[in-house]
Amino acid sequence: MARVAVVVKVYPDDVSIDPKTLAERIKSKLPSGYEVLAEGEVPIAFGLKALKLVIAMNEDTEGGTEEVEQLLKNIEGVQEVEVENVSRMQ
């Protein structure tokens, strides 16, 4: 079964939320079949930092990235999720 790497930018709902803490919260909430491969911070404005994640998931997941987007949006502290790229892993 092929896997894809999904690059997402996660925007916190408050400037006081630490991106590292948010990343740990996300990792603990992802179900099996999803794996955070990499994480980083992207400065936005006025001290706000978005969290950039690379998440591995099965290529044949029904609905594509919609499920992972909804999972992330439902985590406390997440305001918005933006998928930047999807690519097949080898």
N, C-alpha and C positions, 0 to 999 in steps of 0.2 A: 504494500500500500504506500503510495507516494505521500509526501508531506510538503506543506508550503510554509514559508516564512512570511508572516504578516507584520509589517511595520506600522505601528499605531502611535499617535500622539495623544496623550491623556492630559486633559486640562483639569486642574483641581478647582474646587468651588470656592477656595479662599486662599489668599496669599500666605497665610500662616501655616498651611499644610506642607510638611516636609516631603519632598519627592521620594526620598529613600523610604520613609515610613509608608507612603502610599504604595510604592512598589512592593514592599513586603506584604501589605494588606492584599494587593492584587494576587500575588503569588499564592497566598494561603487560600484564596477563594476560587482559583481556577480549578475546574474539574479535570479528571484524568483525560488524556488525549490532547491537552494544551500544556505547553511548556515555555516559560520565559527564557529565551536564549541570551538576550542582552538587554541592558537598560542604560539610560543616560538622561541628562537634564538639558532642556532647551530654554534659554531665557526668553521671555515674552515681552514684558514691559512692567515698569514700576515694582520690581521685585518678584513678580509672578514668574514661576518656572513651570513649564510643562514637562511631563515625563514621557520619554520616548522609549518604547519597548519593541523588541522583536519577539514575536510569539510564534512558536511552531504548532501547527495543527494538521489534521488529516486533510488531504486535498479533496476528498469526496464528501466533506461535511455538507449536509443539506442546508441550503441557504447561503453558502459561501461564508463570508466574514460576518454576516448579520448576527449569528449566535454569539460570537466573541465580543462584538460591539455591545450587545445588550447585557452580557455578563459584566463587562467593565462599567457600563453606565449605571448599573444597579449597586455598585460598590460605594460605600460611604466615603464622601470626600471627592468623588468624581463628578465634574460638571458636564464635560463633553469629551467625546472620543472621535478622533479623525484617523481613518485608514489612509496611510500615505503610499503604501506599496504592498503588493503581494507577488511573491515569486516562488517558483518550485524549487525545492531543495533536492540536492543529489546525494 
